[in-house]
Amino acid sequence: MPVDVIHLLPLPLILTLAALLGLAVLYDLRTFKHHKKKEDAIYRCASCRRVYTTPRQTPLARCPACGKQNPAARPR
């Protein structure tokens, strides 16, 4: 059964789109575990300038480097 050339033209486009879709799914699966939880609070130490997070929102959190209590940083 002969195949017309016109039927082969969409083949590279379909293969390229399938490869891009596969790469997007792979990227999503690999980076999903790195997404930061929404309930984490971000803090910046006033004395040593270290940035750290805590799993729960508290008014003050102790810096893991120097031990100073710091308020939560304002989101930008």
HTML snippet that shows the backbone in 3Dmol.js (N, CA, C, O; Angstrom):
<script src="https://3Dmol.org/build/3Dmol-min.js"></script>
<div id="view" style="width:600px;height:400px;position:relative"></div>
<script>
const pdb = `
ATOM      1  N   MET A   1       0.845  -1.174   0.000  1.00  0.00           N
ATOM      2  CA  MET A   1       0.000   0.000   0.000  1.00  0.00           C
ATOM      3  C   MET A   1       0.895   1.242   0.000  1.00  0.00           C
ATOM      4  O   MET A   1       1.632   1.453   0.963  1.00  0.00           O
ATOM      5  N   PRO A   2       0.855   2.052  -1.023  1.00  0.00           N
ATOM      6  CA  PRO A   2       1.693   3.250  -1.088  1.00  0.00           C
ATOM      7  C   PRO A   2       1.175   4.338  -0.131  1.00  0.00           C
ATOM      8  O   PRO A   2      -0.028   4.475   0.088  1.00  0.00           O
ATOM      9  N   VAL A   3       2.108   5.090   0.419  1.00  0.00           N
ATOM     10  CA  VAL A   3       1.779   6.184   1.337  1.00  0.00           C
ATOM     11  C   VAL A   3       2.063   7.499   0.630  1.00  0.00           C
ATOM     12  O   VAL A   3       3.138   7.693   0.063  1.00  0.00           O
ATOM     13  N   ASP A   4       1.100   8.390   0.671  1.00  0.00           N
ATOM     14  CA  ASP A   4       1.289   9.704   0.063  1.00  0.00           C
ATOM     15  C   ASP A   4       2.220  10.547   0.936  1.00  0.00           C
ATOM     16  O   ASP A   4       2.233  10.415   2.160  1.00  0.00           O
ATOM     17  N   VAL A   5       2.984  11.400   0.296  1.00  0.00           N
ATOM     18  CA  VAL A   5       3.895  12.292   1.013  1.00  0.00           C
ATOM     19  C   VAL A   5       3.112  13.272   1.878  1.00  0.00           C
ATOM     20  O   VAL A   5       3.595  13.682   2.934  1.00  0.00           O
ATOM     21  N   ILE A   6       1.945  13.644   1.459  1.00  0.00           N
ATOM     22  CA  ILE A   6       1.136  14.613   2.201  1.00  0.00           C
ATOM     23  C   ILE A   6       0.727  14.063   3.573  1.00  0.00           C
ATOM     24  O   ILE A   6       0.504  14.835   4.506  1.00  0.00           O
ATOM     25  N   HIS A   7       0.630  12.738   3.700  1.00  0.00           N
ATOM     26  CA  HIS A   7       0.281  12.135   4.983  1.00  0.00           C
ATOM     27  C   HIS A   7       1.472  12.070   5.937  1.00  0.00           C
ATOM     28  O   HIS A   7       1.280  11.906   7.142  1.00  0.00           O
ATOM     29  N   LEU A   8       2.686  12.193   5.429  1.00  0.00           N
ATOM     30  CA  LEU A   8       3.885  12.151   6.266  1.00  0.00           C
ATOM     31  C   LEU A   8       4.291  13.521   6.800  1.00  0.00           C
ATOM     32  O   LEU A   8       5.101  13.599   7.723  1.00  0.00           O
ATOM     33  N   LEU A   9       3.756  14.589   6.250  1.00  0.00           N
ATOM     34  CA  LEU A   9       4.133  15.940   6.682  1.00  0.00           C
ATOM     35  C   LEU A   9       3.788  16.231   8.141  1.00  0.00           C
ATOM     36  O   LEU A   9       4.614  16.845   8.815  1.00  0.00           O
ATOM     37  N   PRO A  10       2.633  15.839   8.680  1.00  0.00           N
ATOM     38  CA  PRO A  10       2.337  16.146  10.085  1.00  0.00           C
ATOM     39  C   PRO A  10       3.122  15.288  11.082  1.00  0.00           C
ATOM     40  O   PRO A  10       3.126  15.596  12.274  1.00  0.00           O
ATOM     41  N   LEU A  11       3.779  14.231  10.629  1.00  0.00           N
ATOM     42  CA  LEU A  11       4.480  13.322  11.529  1.00  0.00           C
ATOM     43  C   LEU A  11       5.564  14.017  12.367  1.00  0.00           C
ATOM     44  O   LEU A  11       5.585  13.798  13.578  1.00  0.00           O
ATOM     45  N   PRO A  12       6.465  14.838  11.808  1.00  0.00           N
ATOM     46  CA  PRO A  12       7.460  15.519  12.653  1.00  0.00           C
ATOM     47  C   PRO A  12       6.821  16.470  13.667  1.00  0.00           C
ATOM     48  O   PRO A  12       7.303  16.595  14.793  1.00  0.00           O
ATOM     49  N   LEU A  13       5.758  17.128  13.274  1.00  0.00           N
ATOM     50  CA  LEU A  13       5.071  18.028  14.196  1.00  0.00           C
ATOM     51  C   LEU A  13       4.471  17.251  15.364  1.00  0.00           C
ATOM     52  O   LEU A  13       4.596  17.666  16.516  1.00  0.00           O
ATOM     53  N   ILE A  14       3.833  16.147  15.077  1.00  0.00           N
ATOM     54  CA  ILE A  14       3.222  15.333  16.127  1.00  0.00           C
ATOM     55  C   ILE A  14       4.293  14.772  17.062  1.00  0.00           C
ATOM     56  O   ILE A  14       4.108  14.773  18.279  1.00  0.00           O
ATOM     57  N   LEU A  15       5.400  14.297  16.513  1.00  0.00           N
ATOM     58  CA  LEU A  15       6.479  13.757  17.342  1.00  0.00           C
ATOM     59  C   LEU A  15       7.116  14.839  18.216  1.00  0.00           C
ATOM     60  O   LEU A  15       7.436  14.588  19.378  1.00  0.00           O
ATOM     61  N   THR A  16       7.300  16.027  17.668  1.00  0.00           N
ATOM     62  CA  THR A  16       7.865  17.134  18.440  1.00  0.00           C
ATOM     63  C   THR A  16       6.939  17.540  19.574  1.00  0.00           C
ATOM     64  O   THR A  16       7.391  17.746  20.700  1.00  0.00           O
ATOM     65  N   LEU A  17       5.652  17.658  19.291  1.00  0.00           N
ATOM     66  CA  LEU A  17       4.697  18.020  20.340  1.00  0.00           C
ATOM     67  C   LEU A  17       4.616  16.946  21.418  1.00  0.00           C
ATOM     68  O   LEU A  17       4.498  17.273  22.598  1.00  0.00           O
ATOM     69  N   ALA A  18       4.677  15.681  21.041  1.00  0.00           N
ATOM     70  CA  ALA A  18       4.654  14.591  22.020  1.00  0.00           C
ATOM     71  C   ALA A  18       5.904  14.630  22.900  1.00  0.00           C
ATOM     72  O   ALA A  18       5.821  14.394  24.106  1.00  0.00           O
ATOM     73  N   ALA A  19       7.055  14.925  22.307  1.00  0.00           N
ATOM     74  CA  ALA A  19       8.293  15.020  23.083  1.00  0.00           C
ATOM     75  C   ALA A  19       8.242  16.196  24.051  1.00  0.00           C
ATOM     76  O   ALA A  19       8.670  16.066  25.198  1.00  0.00           O
ATOM     77  N   LEU A  20       7.729  17.337  23.611  1.00  0.00           N
ATOM     78  CA  LEU A  20       7.610  18.500  24.498  1.00  0.00           C
ATOM     79  C   LEU A  20       6.640  18.233  25.637  1.00  0.00           C
ATOM     80  O   LEU A  20       6.891  18.636  26.773  1.00  0.00           O
ATOM     81  N   LEU A  21       5.549  17.566  25.347  1.00  0.00           N
ATOM     82  CA  LEU A  21       4.596  17.212  26.396  1.00  0.00           C
ATOM     83  C   LEU A  21       5.233  16.262  27.404  1.00  0.00           C
ATOM     84  O   LEU A  21       5.036  16.413  28.609  1.00  0.00           O
ATOM     85  N   GLY A  22       5.989  15.294  26.920  1.00  0.00           N
ATOM     86  CA  GLY A  22       6.679  14.368  27.814  1.00  0.00           C
ATOM     87  C   GLY A  22       7.696  15.075  28.692  1.00  0.00           C
ATOM     88  O   GLY A  22       7.803  14.772  29.880  1.00  0.00           O
ATOM     89  N   LEU A  23       8.446  16.013  28.125  1.00  0.00           N
ATOM     90  CA  LEU A  23       9.416  16.778  28.910  1.00  0.00           C
ATOM     91  C   LEU A  23       8.733  17.658  29.951  1.00  0.00           C
ATOM     92  O   LEU A  23       9.238  17.803  31.064  1.00  0.00           O
ATOM     93  N   ALA A  24       7.595  18.245  29.602  1.00  0.00           N
ATOM     94  CA  ALA A  24       6.865  19.082  30.557  1.00  0.00           C
ATOM     95  C   ALA A  24       6.355  18.249  31.729  1.00  0.00           C
ATOM     96  O   ALA A  24       6.427  18.686  32.877  1.00  0.00           O
ATOM     97  N   VAL A  25       5.846  17.068  31.449  1.00  0.00           N
ATOM     98  CA  VAL A  25       5.363  16.188  32.523  1.00  0.00           C
ATOM     99  C   VAL A  25       6.527  15.745  33.401  1.00  0.00           C
ATOM    100  O   VAL A  25       6.402  15.728  34.625  1.00  0.00           O
ATOM    101  N   LEU A  26       7.644  15.391  32.803  1.00  0.00           N
ATOM    102  CA  LEU A  26       8.820  14.982  33.564  1.00  0.00           C
ATOM    103  C   LEU A  26       9.327  16.121  34.445  1.00  0.00           C
ATOM    104  O   LEU A  26       9.665  15.899  35.608  1.00  0.00           O
ATOM    105  N   TYR A  27       9.382  17.333  33.904  1.00  0.00           N
ATOM    106  CA  TYR A  27       9.811  18.497  34.680  1.00  0.00           C
ATOM    107  C   TYR A  27       8.873  18.735  35.854  1.00  0.00           C
ATOM    108  O   TYR A  27       9.331  19.006  36.965  1.00  0.00           O
ATOM    109  N   ASP A  28       7.574  18.638  35.627  1.00  0.00           N
ATOM    110  CA  ASP A  28       6.591  18.831  36.689  1.00  0.00           C
ATOM    111  C   ASP A  28       6.755  17.796  37.793  1.00  0.00           C
ATOM    112  O   ASP A  28       6.676  18.135  38.974  1.00  0.00           O
ATOM    113  N   LEU A  29       6.979  16.559  37.429  1.00  0.00           N
ATOM    114  CA  LEU A  29       7.142  15.505  38.428  1.00  0.00           C
ATOM    115  C   LEU A  29       8.421  15.689  39.235  1.00  0.00           C
ATOM    116  O   LEU A  29       8.438  15.412  40.435  1.00  0.00           O
ATOM    117  N   ARG A  30       9.487  16.149  38.598  1.00  0.00           N
ATOM    118  CA  ARG A  30      10.752  16.326  39.315  1.00  0.00           C
ATOM    119  C   ARG A  30      10.735  17.530  40.238  1.00  0.00           C
ATOM    120  O   ARG A  30      11.345  17.485  41.306  1.00  0.00           O
ATOM    121  N   THR A  31      10.053  18.609  39.859  1.00  0.00           N
ATOM    122  CA  THR A  31      10.062  19.825  40.672  1.00  0.00           C
ATOM    123  C   THR A  31       8.900  19.883  41.650  1.00  0.00           C
ATOM    124  O   THR A  31       8.854  20.790  42.481  1.00  0.00           O
ATOM    125  N   PHE A  32       7.972  18.958  41.580  1.00  0.00           N
ATOM    126  CA  PHE A  32       6.812  19.001  42.467  1.00  0.00           C
ATOM    127  C   PHE A  32       7.228  18.874  43.923  1.00  0.00           C
ATOM    128  O   PHE A  32       6.646  19.528  44.788  1.00  0.00           O
ATOM    129  N   LYS A  33       8.227  18.042  44.211  1.00  0.00           N
ATOM    130  CA  LYS A  33       8.641  17.840  45.594  1.00  0.00           C
ATOM    131  C   LYS A  33       9.391  19.042  46.160  1.00  0.00           C
ATOM    132  O   LYS A  33       9.559  19.145  47.375  1.00  0.00           O
ATOM    133  N   HIS A  34       9.847  19.955  45.296  1.00  0.00           N
ATOM    134  CA  HIS A  34      10.588  21.123  45.748  1.00  0.00           C
ATOM    135  C   HIS A  34       9.698  22.334  46.015  1.00  0.00           C
ATOM    136  O   HIS A  34      10.177  23.362  46.493  1.00  0.00           O
ATOM    137  N   HIS A  35       8.415  22.220  45.710  1.00  0.00           N
ATOM    138  CA  HIS A  35       7.525  23.353  45.940  1.00  0.00           C
ATOM    139  C   HIS A  35       7.385  23.591  47.435  1.00  0.00           C
ATOM    140  O   HIS A  35       7.199  22.655  48.212  1.00  0.00           O
ATOM    141  N   LYS A  36       7.476  24.839  47.821  1.00  0.00           N
ATOM    142  CA  LYS A  36       7.400  25.197  49.228  1.00  0.00           C
ATOM    143  C   LYS A  36       5.948  25.186  49.687  1.00  0.00           C
ATOM    144  O   LYS A  36       5.047  25.620  48.970  1.00  0.00           O
ATOM    145  N   LYS A  37       5.747  24.685  50.888  1.00  0.00           N
ATOM    146  CA  LYS A  37       4.402  24.643  51.439  1.00  0.00           C
ATOM    147  C   LYS A  37       3.907  26.065  51.693  1.00  0.00           C
ATOM    148  O   LYS A  37       4.686  26.947  52.055  1.00  0.00           O
ATOM    149  N   LYS A  38       2.627  26.273  51.504  1.00  0.00           N
ATOM    150  CA  LYS A  38       2.052  27.612  51.685  1.00  0.00           C
ATOM    151  C   LYS A  38       2.060  28.028  53.157  1.00  0.00           C
ATOM    152  O   LYS A  38       2.141  29.220  53.454  1.00  0.00           O
ATOM    153  N   GLU A  39       1.979  27.073  54.077  1.00  0.00           N
ATOM    154  CA  GLU A  39       1.879  27.447  55.482  1.00  0.00           C
ATOM    155  C   GLU A  39       3.236  27.741  56.125  1.00  0.00           C
ATOM    156  O   GLU A  39       3.282  28.121  57.295  1.00  0.00           O
ATOM    157  N   ASP A  40       4.341  27.575  55.392  1.00  0.00           N
ATOM    158  CA  ASP A  40       5.649  27.919  55.934  1.00  0.00           C
ATOM    159  C   ASP A  40       5.776  29.436  56.057  1.00  0.00           C
ATOM    160  O   ASP A  40       5.370  30.179  55.163  1.00  0.00           O
ATOM    161  N   ALA A  41       6.341  29.878  57.165  1.00  0.00           N
ATOM    162  CA  ALA A  41       6.576  31.301  57.375  1.00  0.00           C
ATOM    163  C   ALA A  41       8.057  31.586  57.127  1.00  0.00           C
ATOM    164  O   ALA A  41       8.915  30.789  57.504  1.00  0.00           O
ATOM    165  N   ILE A  42       8.355  32.715  56.497  1.00  0.00           N
ATOM    166  CA  ILE A  42       9.732  33.100  56.183  1.00  0.00           C
ATOM    167  C   ILE A  42      10.181  34.152  57.187  1.00  0.00           C
ATOM    168  O   ILE A  42       9.462  35.113  57.460  1.00  0.00           O
ATOM    169  N   TYR A  43      11.379  33.960  57.734  1.00  0.00           N
ATOM    170  CA  TYR A  43      11.945  34.869  58.727  1.00  0.00           C
ATOM    171  C   TYR A  43      13.327  35.310  58.279  1.00  0.00           C
ATOM    172  O   TYR A  43      14.028  34.573  57.585  1.00  0.00           O
ATOM    173  N   ARG A  44      13.721  36.532  58.683  1.00  0.00           N
ATOM    174  CA  ARG A  44      15.082  37.035  58.449  1.00  0.00           C
ATOM    175  C   ARG A  44      15.620  37.512  59.789  1.00  0.00           C
ATOM    176  O   ARG A  44      15.005  38.336  60.466  1.00  0.00           O
ATOM    177  N   CYS A  45      16.778  36.980  60.158  1.00  0.00           N
ATOM    178  CA  CYS A  45      17.390  37.329  61.439  1.00  0.00           C
ATOM    179  C   CYS A  45      17.922  38.760  61.376  1.00  0.00           C
ATOM    180  O   CYS A  45      18.573  39.149  60.405  1.00  0.00           O
ATOM    181  N   ALA A  46      17.640  39.532  62.413  1.00  0.00           N
ATOM    182  CA  ALA A  46      18.071  40.932  62.456  1.00  0.00           C
ATOM    183  C   ALA A  46      19.565  41.055  62.748  1.00  0.00           C
ATOM    184  O   ALA A  46      20.190  42.032  62.336  1.00  0.00           O
ATOM    185  N   SER A  47      20.145  40.089  63.447  1.00  0.00           N
ATOM    186  CA  SER A  47      21.559  40.221  63.798  1.00  0.00           C
ATOM    187  C   SER A  47      22.493  39.543  62.794  1.00  0.00           C
ATOM    188  O   SER A  47      23.504  40.132  62.413  1.00  0.00           O
ATOM    189  N   CYS A  48      22.182  38.328  62.359  1.00  0.00           N
ATOM    190  CA  CYS A  48      23.096  37.635  61.435  1.00  0.00           C
ATOM    191  C   CYS A  48      22.592  37.642  59.990  1.00  0.00           C
ATOM    192  O   CYS A  48      23.298  37.148  59.110  1.00  0.00           O
ATOM    193  N   ARG A  49      21.408  38.178  59.711  1.00  0.00           N
ATOM    194  CA  ARG A  49      20.806  38.337  58.380  1.00  0.00           C
ATOM    195  C   ARG A  49      20.491  37.013  57.681  1.00  0.00           C
ATOM    196  O   ARG A  49      20.278  36.990  56.469  1.00  0.00           O
ATOM    197  N   ARG A  50      20.460  35.920  58.429  1.00  0.00           N
ATOM    198  CA  ARG A  50      20.132  34.615  57.841  1.00  0.00           C
ATOM    199  C   ARG A  50      18.636  34.548  57.544  1.00  0.00           C
ATOM    200  O   ARG A  50      17.828  35.040  58.332  1.00  0.00           O
ATOM    201  N   VAL A  51      18.261  33.948  56.421  1.00  0.00           N
ATOM    202  CA  VAL A  51      16.862  33.742  56.053  1.00  0.00           C
ATOM    203  C   VAL A  51      16.530  32.285  56.328  1.00  0.00           C
ATOM    204  O   VAL A  51      17.265  31.388  55.914  1.00  0.00           O
ATOM    205  N   TYR A  52      15.416  32.046  57.029  1.00  0.00           N
ATOM    206  CA  TYR A  52      15.017  30.685  57.373  1.00  0.00           C
ATOM    207  C   TYR A  52      13.505  30.595  57.408  1.00  0.00           C
ATOM    208  O   TYR A  52      12.819  31.617  57.420  1.00  0.00           O
ATOM    209  N   THR A  53      12.980  29.376  57.423  1.00  0.00           N
ATOM    210  CA  THR A  53      11.539  29.148  57.471  1.00  0.00           C
ATOM    211  C   THR A  53      11.197  28.285  58.665  1.00  0.00           C
ATOM    212  O   THR A  53      12.039  27.562  59.198  1.00  0.00           O
ATOM    213  N   THR A  54       9.943  28.374  59.075  1.00  0.00           N
ATOM    214  CA  THR A  54       9.416  27.479  60.107  1.00  0.00           C
ATOM    215  C   THR A  54       8.138  26.853  59.569  1.00  0.00           C
ATOM    216  O   THR A  54       7.452  27.464  58.750  1.00  0.00           O
ATOM    217  N   PRO A  55       7.808  25.650  60.013  1.00  0.00           N
ATOM    218  CA  PRO A  55       6.631  24.975  59.468  1.00  0.00           C
ATOM    219  C   PRO A  55       5.303  25.606  59.875  1.00  0.00           C
ATOM    220  O   PRO A  55       4.287  25.347  59.231  1.00  0.00           O
ATOM    221  N   ARG A  56       5.282  26.410  60.907  1.00  0.00           N
ATOM    222  CA  ARG A  56       4.010  27.012  61.303  1.00  0.00           C
ATOM    223  C   ARG A  56       4.189  28.513  61.489  1.00  0.00           C
ATOM    224  O   ARG A  56       5.292  28.999  61.741  1.00  0.00           O
ATOM    225  N   GLN A  57       3.102  29.220  61.361  1.00  0.00           N
ATOM    226  CA  GLN A  57       3.116  30.677  61.487  1.00  0.00           C
ATOM    227  C   GLN A  57       3.099  31.049  62.970  1.00  0.00           C
ATOM    228  O   GLN A  57       2.114  30.787  63.661  1.00  0.00           O
ATOM    229  N   THR A  58       4.165  31.649  63.456  1.00  0.00           N
ATOM    230  CA  THR A  58       4.237  32.136  64.831  1.00  0.00           C
ATOM    231  C   THR A  58       4.685  33.589  64.788  1.00  0.00           C
ATOM    232  O   THR A  58       5.335  34.004  63.829  1.00  0.00           O
ATOM    233  N   PRO A  59       4.347  34.371  65.814  1.00  0.00           N
ATOM    234  CA  PRO A  59       4.760  35.777  65.789  1.00  0.00           C
ATOM    235  C   PRO A  59       6.284  35.939  65.822  1.00  0.00           C
ATOM    236  O   PRO A  59       6.829  36.825  65.165  1.00  0.00           O
ATOM    237  N   LEU A  60       6.962  35.088  66.581  1.00  0.00           N
ATOM    238  CA  LEU A  60       8.421  35.131  66.668  1.00  0.00           C
ATOM    239  C   LEU A  60       8.975  33.726  66.475  1.00  0.00           C
ATOM    240  O   LEU A  60       8.357  32.742  66.882  1.00  0.00           O
ATOM    241  N   ALA A  61      10.139  33.644  65.853  1.00  0.00           N
ATOM    242  CA  ALA A  61      10.803  32.354  65.675  1.00  0.00           C
ATOM    243  C   ALA A  61      12.287  32.524  65.967  1.00  0.00           C
ATOM    244  O   ALA A  61      12.877  33.560  65.664  1.00  0.00           O
ATOM    245  N   ARG A  62      12.875  31.500  66.555  1.00  0.00           N
ATOM    246  CA  ARG A  62      14.286  31.538  66.926  1.00  0.00           C
ATOM    247  C   ARG A  62      15.162  31.220  65.711  1.00  0.00           C
ATOM    248  O   ARG A  62      14.914  30.257  64.986  1.00  0.00           O
ATOM    249  N   CYS A  63      16.186  32.044  65.505  1.00  0.00           N
ATOM    250  CA  CYS A  63      17.130  31.845  64.410  1.00  0.00           C
ATOM    251  C   CYS A  63      17.955  30.584  64.681  1.00  0.00           C
ATOM    252  O   CYS A  63      18.474  30.430  65.787  1.00  0.00           O
ATOM    253  N   PRO A  64      18.091  29.681  63.713  1.00  0.00           N
ATOM    254  CA  PRO A  64      18.875  28.473  63.947  1.00  0.00           C
ATOM    255  C   PRO A  64      20.384  28.735  64.042  1.00  0.00           C
ATOM    256  O   PRO A  64      21.115  27.903  64.580  1.00  0.00           O
ATOM    257  N   ALA A  65      20.861  29.874  63.532  1.00  0.00           N
ATOM    258  CA  ALA A  65      22.294  30.168  63.558  1.00  0.00           C
ATOM    259  C   ALA A  65      22.723  30.844  64.856  1.00  0.00           C
ATOM    260  O   ALA A  65      23.701  30.427  65.477  1.00  0.00           O
ATOM    261  N   CYS A  66      21.996  31.893  65.273  1.00  0.00           N
ATOM    262  CA  CYS A  66      22.445  32.659  66.439  1.00  0.00           C
ATOM    263  C   CYS A  66      21.483  32.589  67.619  1.00  0.00           C
ATOM    264  O   CYS A  66      21.853  32.986  68.723  1.00  0.00           O
ATOM    265  N   GLY A  67      20.268  32.100  67.426  1.00  0.00           N
ATOM    266  CA  GLY A  67      19.329  31.931  68.533  1.00  0.00           C
ATOM    267  C   GLY A  67      18.486  33.150  68.854  1.00  0.00           C
ATOM    268  O   GLY A  67      17.714  33.107  69.811  1.00  0.00           O
ATOM    269  N   LYS A  68      18.596  34.235  68.101  1.00  0.00           N
ATOM    270  CA  LYS A  68      17.808  35.442  68.367  1.00  0.00           C
ATOM    271  C   LYS A  68      16.376  35.257  67.869  1.00  0.00           C
ATOM    272  O   LYS A  68      16.152  34.645  66.824  1.00  0.00           O
ATOM    273  N   GLN A  69      15.409  35.785  68.618  1.00  0.00           N
ATOM    274  CA  GLN A  69      13.996  35.737  68.223  1.00  0.00           C
ATOM    275  C   GLN A  69      13.744  36.827  67.177  1.00  0.00           C
ATOM    276  O   GLN A  69      14.186  37.965  67.338  1.00  0.00           O
ATOM    277  N   ASN A  70      13.029  36.470  66.104  1.00  0.00           N
ATOM    278  CA  ASN A  70      12.779  37.411  65.009  1.00  0.00           C
ATOM    279  C   ASN A  70      11.324  37.352  64.579  1.00  0.00           C
ATOM    280  O   ASN A  70      10.713  36.284  64.612  1.00  0.00           O
ATOM    281  N   PRO A  71      10.752  38.505  64.170  1.00  0.00           N
ATOM    282  CA  PRO A  71       9.393  38.487  63.607  1.00  0.00           C
ATOM    283  C   PRO A  71       9.431  37.986  62.162  1.00  0.00           C
ATOM    284  O   PRO A  71      10.482  37.981  61.521  1.00  0.00           O
ATOM    285  N   ALA A  72       8.285  37.573  61.670  1.00  0.00           N
ATOM    286  CA  ALA A  72       8.193  37.077  60.290  1.00  0.00           C
ATOM    287  C   ALA A  72       8.492  38.204  59.312  1.00  0.00           C
ATOM    288  O   ALA A  72       8.136  39.357  59.558  1.00  0.00           O
ATOM    289  N   ALA A  73       9.146  37.871  58.204  1.00  0.00           N
ATOM    290  CA  ALA A  73       9.463  38.861  57.172  1.00  0.00           C
ATOM    291  C   ALA A  73       8.209  39.184  56.382  1.00  0.00           C
ATOM    292  O   ALA A  73       7.337  38.333  56.212  1.00  0.00           O
ATOM    293  N   ARG A  74       8.122  40.406  55.904  1.00  0.00           N
ATOM    294  CA  ARG A  74       6.976  40.812  55.087  1.00  0.00           C
ATOM    295  C   ARG A  74       7.137  40.275  53.677  1.00  0.00           C
ATOM    296  O   ARG A  74       8.229  40.343  53.113  1.00  0.00           O
ATOM    297  N   PRO A  75       6.063  39.739  53.097  1.00  0.00           N
ATOM    298  CA  PRO A  75       6.171  39.306  51.695  1.00  0.00           C
ATOM    299  C   PRO A  75       6.247  40.506  50.768  1.00  0.00           C
ATOM    300  O   PRO A  75       5.652  41.547  51.049  1.00  0.00           O
ATOM    301  N   ARG A  76       6.976  40.372  49.660  1.00  0.00           N
ATOM    302  CA  ARG A  76       7.123  41.477  48.699  1.00  0.00           C
ATOM    303  C   ARG A  76       6.017  41.479  47.705  1.00  0.00           C
ATOM    304  O   ARG A  76       5.981  42.338  46.824  1.00  0.00           O
TER     305      ARG A  76
END
`;
const viewer = $3Dmol.createViewer("view");
viewer.addModel(pdb, "pdb");
viewer.setStyle({}, {cartoon: {color: "spectrum"}});
viewer.zoomTo();
viewer.render();
</script>
